[in-house]
């Protein structure tokens, strides 16, 4: 999210100092030592078992890419602590986190044909905690992957309402609208995404696609071999040109961004042929 990159708003230094003081030596322990084991976390937070269970699960998910086995072990250790918790709110929060984590692991480990299996984990996560924005987001991703953009839009809209700072939510909601041919709504959500994440190329790219489709829709009302400026009424011709220029600007801004340049670099095939990359954000 923007909070992890450029920040969402200026914060007075005095407020920052209060936060750092409240954290105590937590930052040093987090960044200055080796990763703790499940037993070390349970021992250190013996008086706060719910926190110990969450930190154990969170450390496990952090190891998902480099060590899926370690993730499974730490999730299992966290679940053992969870069974002993007495507060229902603590149990629900942790169970929802566990189900979501297992769904993500399913996707990472078994990409081909895994989305239906992962969906059950995400639905369980959401059933336990209906305000879990991440579970809603992943259900939206499942719906996109299995060809149900209408369902995807419903889940992704709810996810963004709960977490309006999540970049991927804007990107994938726009994809859902584009696949449904709802170009005006795709434009609206992409503009909101680019306003919140101005350095991200994906919202600008989707602005370009949406504006192009909206412009083409106006041209289709007249004969195809006619120049829009000549065939359309003046107001419609002006709107067509505005949409065309916005489309070009969106594509140019996406391509000129740092991420866009990295993704769009040409690559050389084994046969020595230099080719460009296809659009990375929209199938």
C-alpha positions as a printed Julia matrix, in Angstrom:
283×3 Matrix{Float64}:
   0.0     0.0     0.0
   1.02    3.65   -0.19
   1.67    3.62    3.54
   4.51    1.16    2.92
   6.01    3.17    0.08
   5.57    6.92   -0.08
   3.27    7.39    2.91
  -0.29    8.66    2.91
   0.11   12.0     4.7
   2.78   14.17    6.4
   3.22   13.27   10.07
   4.55   15.77   12.63
   7.9    14.77   14.08
   6.51   14.91   17.62
   3.92   12.26   16.73
   6.59   10.04   15.2
   8.69   10.29   18.34
   5.69    9.25   20.44
   5.18    6.19   18.23
   8.85    5.19   18.4
   8.84    5.63   22.17
   5.78    3.4    22.47
   7.45    0.71   20.35
  10.36    0.5    22.8
  12.94   -2.03   21.67
  10.54   -3.81   19.3
  12.22   -2.41   16.18
  15.66   -3.52   17.35
  14.33   -6.98   18.09
  12.56   -7.17   14.74
  15.37   -5.95   12.49
  18.5    -6.58   14.53
  18.21  -10.26   15.4
  17.64  -13.63   13.75
  14.07  -14.71   13.07
  12.57  -16.1    16.28
  11.18  -19.6    16.47
   7.63  -20.45   17.49
   8.83  -21.44   20.97
  10.76  -18.21   21.41
   7.73  -16.14   20.47
   5.48  -18.11   22.81
   7.98  -17.71   25.64
   8.48  -13.99   25.05
   4.74  -13.26   24.86
   3.53  -15.82   27.37
   1.28  -13.21   28.97
  -0.23  -12.38   25.56
  -0.92  -15.72   23.87
  -3.09  -14.17   21.14
  -0.21  -11.93   20.13
   2.2   -14.87   20.24
  -0.12  -16.87   17.99
  -0.46  -14.02   15.5
   3.27  -13.28   15.37
   3.99  -16.97   14.86
   1.53  -17.14   11.97
   2.81  -13.89   10.51
   6.42  -15.06   10.65
   5.3   -18.19    8.88
   3.61  -16.32    6.04
   6.74  -14.19    5.63
   8.63  -17.42    4.85
   6.07  -18.53    2.24
   8.24  -17.95   -0.82
  11.6   -19.16    0.42
  10.39  -21.95    2.71
   6.79  -23.2     2.35
   7.55  -26.01    4.79
   8.51  -23.53    7.5
   5.3   -21.64    6.84
   3.21  -24.77    7.37
   5.07  -25.58   10.58
   4.59  -22.11   12.04
   0.93  -22.02   11.08
   0.47  -25.37   12.82
   2.24  -24.01   15.92
   0.04  -20.94   15.84
  -3.1   -23.08   15.61
  -2.03  -24.99   18.73
  -1.88  -21.71   20.66
  -5.17  -20.62   19.13
  -7.0   -23.63   20.56
  -6.19  -22.42   24.06
  -7.45  -18.85   23.6
 -10.5   -17.85   25.59
 -11.5   -14.64   23.79
 -13.77  -15.29   20.81
 -12.58  -12.15   18.98
  -8.96  -13.31   19.2
  -9.83  -16.78   17.92
 -11.88  -15.44   15.02
  -9.2   -13.01   13.91
  -6.51  -15.68   13.97
  -8.63  -18.35   12.32
  -9.53  -15.95    9.52
  -5.83  -15.13    9.05
  -4.92  -18.83    8.97
  -7.53  -19.69    6.35
  -6.45  -16.83    4.13
  -2.79  -17.79    4.46
  -3.54  -21.39    3.48
  -5.42  -20.19    0.43
  -2.48  -18.05   -0.68
  -0.09  -20.94   -0.13
  -2.34  -23.17   -2.24
  -2.1   -20.68   -5.09
   1.67  -20.3    -4.81
   2.36  -24.01   -4.62
  -0.14  -25.26   -7.2
  -0.75  -22.47   -9.68
  -2.4   -24.62  -12.33
  -6.0   -25.4   -11.45
  -5.59  -24.32   -7.85
  -8.0   -21.41   -7.69
 -11.08  -23.47   -6.88
  -9.23  -25.19   -4.02
  -7.94  -21.87   -2.71
 -11.43  -20.38   -2.89
 -12.7   -22.61   -0.08
 -10.0   -21.26    2.25
 -10.82  -17.66    1.36
 -14.55  -18.22    1.86
 -13.92  -19.77    5.28
 -11.73  -16.79    6.15
 -14.48  -14.37    5.16
 -17.18  -16.35    6.95
 -15.21  -16.18   10.18
 -14.4   -12.48    9.78
 -16.73  -10.68    7.31
 -14.59   -7.51    7.45
 -11.43   -9.26    6.26
 -10.52   -7.08    3.27
  -7.75   -9.42    2.16
 -10.11  -12.4     2.02
 -12.49  -10.33   -0.11
  -9.62   -9.31   -2.38
  -8.5   -12.9    -2.92
 -12.05  -14.03   -3.61
 -12.15  -11.32   -6.26
  -8.91  -12.66   -7.72
 -10.34  -16.18   -7.78
 -13.39  -14.91   -9.63
 -11.2   -13.16  -12.22
  -9.1   -16.27  -12.74
 -12.06  -18.6   -13.27
 -13.87  -16.23  -15.64
 -16.48  -14.65  -13.35
 -15.8   -10.91  -13.62
 -19.21   -9.93  -12.21
 -18.44  -11.77   -8.97
 -14.93  -10.33   -9.01
 -16.27   -6.78   -9.13
 -18.57   -7.43   -6.16
 -15.75   -8.8    -3.99
 -13.16   -6.22   -5.03
 -15.5    -3.29   -4.42
 -16.15   -4.52   -0.89
 -12.42   -5.03   -0.35
 -11.61   -1.47   -1.43
 -14.27   -0.05    0.88
 -12.45   -1.69    3.79
  -8.94   -0.9     2.56
  -9.0     2.1     0.19
  -5.2     2.34    0.2
  -4.56   -1.06   -1.42
  -3.11   -0.58   -4.91
  -3.9    -4.07   -6.2
  -7.55   -3.54   -5.35
  -7.82   -0.63   -7.78
  -5.88   -2.47  -10.47
  -7.93   -5.66  -10.39
 -11.28   -3.94   -9.95
 -10.53   -1.99  -13.13
  -9.69   -5.27  -14.89
 -13.05   -6.67  -13.81
 -14.91   -3.64  -15.19
 -12.93   -3.76  -18.45
 -13.75   -7.44  -18.95
 -17.42   -6.61  -18.46
 -17.23   -3.76  -20.96
 -18.12   -1.24  -18.23
 -15.52    1.24  -19.43
 -16.84    4.34  -17.66
 -16.63    2.57  -14.3
 -13.17    1.25  -15.16
 -12.1     4.82  -15.88
 -13.52    6.08  -12.61
 -11.8     3.49  -10.42
  -8.52    3.84  -12.34
  -8.53    7.6   -11.85
  -9.07    7.04   -8.14
  -6.21    4.54   -8.11
  -3.84    6.86   -9.95
  -4.71    9.73   -7.59
  -3.81    7.59   -4.57
  -0.85    5.86   -6.25
   0.5     8.33   -8.82
   3.73    6.37   -9.37
   1.96    3.1   -10.18
   1.72    2.42  -13.95
  -1.29    0.08  -13.88
  -4.01    2.68  -13.13
  -2.65    4.97  -15.87
  -2.59    2.03  -18.28
  -6.22    1.23  -17.5
  -7.18    4.89  -17.92
  -5.7     4.62  -21.41
  -7.69    1.47  -22.22
 -10.97    2.83  -20.82
 -10.67    6.16  -22.63
  -9.81    4.41  -25.88
 -12.87    2.16  -25.62
 -15.13    5.09  -24.75
 -13.8     7.02  -27.75
 -14.25    4.07  -30.1
 -17.83    3.62  -28.89
 -18.64    7.09  -30.2
 -17.05    6.45  -33.58
 -19.07    3.26  -34.01
 -22.25    5.34  -34.21
 -21.16    6.69  -37.59
 -19.73    5.12  -40.75
 -16.3     3.65  -40.14
 -14.52    5.28  -43.1
 -15.36    8.79  -41.95
 -13.15   11.09  -39.87
 -14.79   11.63  -36.44
 -14.22   15.38  -36.63
 -16.31   15.45  -39.81
 -18.98   12.86  -39.05
 -19.75   13.6   -35.42
 -21.58   16.64  -34.08
 -19.15   19.24  -32.77
 -19.75   18.42  -29.09
 -19.31   14.69  -29.73
 -16.22   15.28  -31.86
 -14.67   17.36  -29.08
 -15.43   14.65  -26.53
 -13.96   12.01  -28.84
 -10.75   13.99  -29.2
 -10.55   14.59  -25.44
 -10.9    10.86  -24.77
  -8.33   10.05  -27.43
  -5.81   12.45  -25.92
  -6.47   11.11  -22.41
  -5.93    7.59  -23.7
  -2.59    8.5   -25.24
  -1.54   10.32  -22.07
  -2.47    7.34  -19.89
  -0.43    4.9   -21.98
   2.52    7.3   -22.11
   2.46    7.82  -18.34
   2.32    4.07  -17.69
   5.19    3.4   -20.07
   7.38    6.2   -18.71
   7.06    5.12  -15.07
   9.95    3.26  -13.44
   7.92    0.07  -13.14
   6.59    0.41  -16.65
  10.11    0.73  -18.06
  11.26   -2.33  -16.14
   8.32   -4.42  -17.31
   8.45   -3.16  -20.87
  12.1    -3.82  -21.64
  12.66   -5.82  -24.78
  13.96   -9.35  -24.35
  15.92  -11.61  -26.64
  14.66  -15.1   -27.44
  16.83  -18.19  -27.73
  16.78  -17.7   -31.5
  18.18  -14.22  -31.11
  14.95  -12.42  -31.99
  14.33   -9.24  -29.98
  10.71   -8.87  -28.96
   8.75   -6.59  -26.66
   6.63   -7.68  -23.74
   2.87   -7.88  -23.99
   0.69   -5.78  -21.7
   1.45   -7.17  -18.22
  -1.69   -5.96  -16.45
  -4.52   -7.05  -18.7
  -4.85  -10.41  -20.5
